[in-house]
Amino acid sequence: MRRIARLLALSGGLALAVGAGVAAWSAFGPRELALEDGSLERLGDYGGVPDFALIERSGRRVTLADLLGTVWIANFIYTQCTETCPVQSLQIRRLQDDFAGVRDLRFVSITVDPERDTPAVLRQYAERYQAGPGHWLFLTGPKQAIYALAKDGFKLSVVDASAQGQRSGVGFALAPSPAFASHGSTGLIVHSSRFVLVDRQARIRAYHLATDEESMARLRANLRRLLAEPARREGWTT
């Protein structure tokens, strides 16, 4: 009888895990799953970046208007991350070196853990990767504004599971893994490891996976093409 009870408990636990996986897929899969299509690595027009106002590591306020007229790459990280975030930051460091001297190129790293990642913390993190001031921006601000920008603006998934009572990572383990990174400071934060390529008109032109070297090679090609395009609006300075 004890053996039967153990088997029933195991089967029940498995059912819960599968159910959690299905729920995670339903909640987060479709939005990121669309990014699995390699066509989104080809230059297109995937919508405009909405206006925002965040705080840079230097303490200055940065808005969308500050980036108009530049080509930029946006990504989402946080400083306590030990999985894909270091890979993302290393990739941007390489891009910074490869495109050194290009005046109208910006890199924009936005924290998804703003309670911890103050401008002072971001300054220390930026120094670790030798981020060029003014060209590689590290932004923080209100959590609600950052998450809305990630989800509604860039169409990328981000979930602070600690705030939703979802501390078990079982469901997320069954979701599409290439689109996610799971790690935590005070809890589990699940967010995309995609780079978003944005043109001078603040239009999203492509998505690339930071953890895939072939995708990064295509990003470099796309970046060169966008940098070769002339600015279309008078008054922009680069």
TAZIPE-V965970 format. One line per field, one symbol per residue. phi: phi as a letter, one per 20 degrees, with the letter a starting at -180 (. if undefined). A space follows every 10 residues. Layout:
# TAZIPE-V965970
phi=???
This chain:
# TAZIPE-V965970
phi=.fffffffff ffffffffff fffffffcfg feffffffff eefbcdoeff fbbcdegfne eccggfdfnd ebddbcbbfe fddffffgff ffgffgffdg nefdccdcdd fdcffeefgf ffffffffdl ffgnddecdc rfgfffffff feeemdebbe ffedmdffef fffeefffec ccabdeaedd bfdeedecef emdfdaccef edffffffff ffffffffff fdcfnfdc
